[in-house]
Amino acid sequence: MERIQAVRGMNDILPGEIGWWQQVEEAARRIFQDFGYVEIRTPVLEKLELFTRSIGENTDIVEKEMYAFPDRKGEWLALRPEATASIVRSFIQNDLYADPLARKFYSMGPMFRHERPQKGRYRQFHQVDVEAFGIDDPMLDAEIMFMLRLFLQKVGLAGVGLHINSLGCRDCRKSYRESLRVFLASQAEGLCPDCLRRREVNPLRVLDCKVERCKTVLETAPVLLETLCDPCRDHFSRVQDYLSRLDTPFAVDPRMVRGLDYYMRTTFEVVTDRLGAQSAVGGGGRYNGLIRDLGGPDLPGIGFAVGMERLVLLLQQQGGMPRRNARFFVATLGSAAREEGFLLVQRLRSAGIGAELDYEGRSLKSQMRRADKLGARFVFILGEDELGRGEIQLRDMREKNQRIVPLGEAVRHARTLPTG
Ligand code: HAM
């Protein structure tokens, strides 16, 4: 029979790498909760309009990468390419803004973009995403980057840099857009067809073009950071000041643009040079105005997302997958002992103690080998003799010592043993 393959660019996450994923997810939950964020889960399918209105009609994501299709009733839907728009939608739809305590959210899950698959770039990928609504203070901009760095540190990622920029507000962007348009008009021969179109409808999007010849042209383009209005300049300098006071190293990158239209003021990316062409492990920024534009109250917002596949790839390169195998193994000899061992394993598990056994009735030697392979710290060994005496042997595989405990006391005894 012909075998069915997964969809191109969509991957299984297999036992050989799951340890990293779990480590990342657990660290995210722990740290984000410590910073006051609560989890929110939204559907992977949304109305297409949600993304065109928030991410922007002329972005690569909306123009080229979206999985969009009419459903059976002809309504246009899209698989979410990111989480921000969905979380904002949910925040508005469920009147969450009425509760001043429910304004900081995190979420994890699959996103979909029809990009050309390569290392670190997939069509289904996963993000861990954070959004905070209602706070305009630059203190929060710094705090959220501090939290991002802490998260990456806690999962053990080394060697990434934080790049920051400010995209200004609608006011200071208006005059910048004009000077950029003039510049782009003078460079028309050097631009790709997409950029020739975009320079009219949305010139800021040209800055994000990945085509080499456009990138060369843009090296001499005017820089938005140099033309910020006073309030935006002040906001950005206070963000930098707070970052320094939080001992969070960063580099200002005036040419950093983000691929989504909703950003204003602070934007940031975590970058690495260890992932080939894909340098961004995560990115985010402020989006005051988005909640209002999607029909909600005029509340500011800021957030970021980290690409889990990229993070896991980097952790894999550093080696040593964290494993969480059963701490106990129950090895038995003879059929009566095997049945008793089976019951003991279930009793251990019921008591919250991870335990494994050999289901196939192999030799004691091969059971011990399996316990070793699984990395079990302790092995209970039960033969017919021990069973007859109501005892069981307990071997500490690390300390390489063995003792006898009463069979009826095995679970209670297991509870007292070191968890390391
Ligand atoms: P983004 O920069 O488009 O931002 O994506 C965030 C991260 O998702 C990227 O830095 C990257 O690690 C990962 N990523 C994006 N596309 C792919 C792909 N095709 N394959 C693998 N990983 C990918 C956003 O999505 C914003 N919603 C972030 C945000 C939240 N801004 C404010 N709040």
Boltz pocket constraint, residues with backbone or C-beta under 6 A from the ligand:
constraints:
  - pocket:
      binder: B
      contacts: [[A, 81], [A, 82], [A, 83], [A, 84], [A, 113], [A, 115], [A, 120], [A, 121], [A, 122], [A, 123], [A, 124], [A, 125], [A, 126], [A, 127], [A, 129], [A, 130], [A, 131], [A, 259], [A, 260], [A, 270], [A, 280], [A, 281], [A, 282], [A, 283], [A, 284], [A, 285], [A, 302], [A, 303], [A, 304], [A, 305], [A, 306], [A, 307], [A, 308], [A, 309], [A, 310]]
      max_distance: 6.0
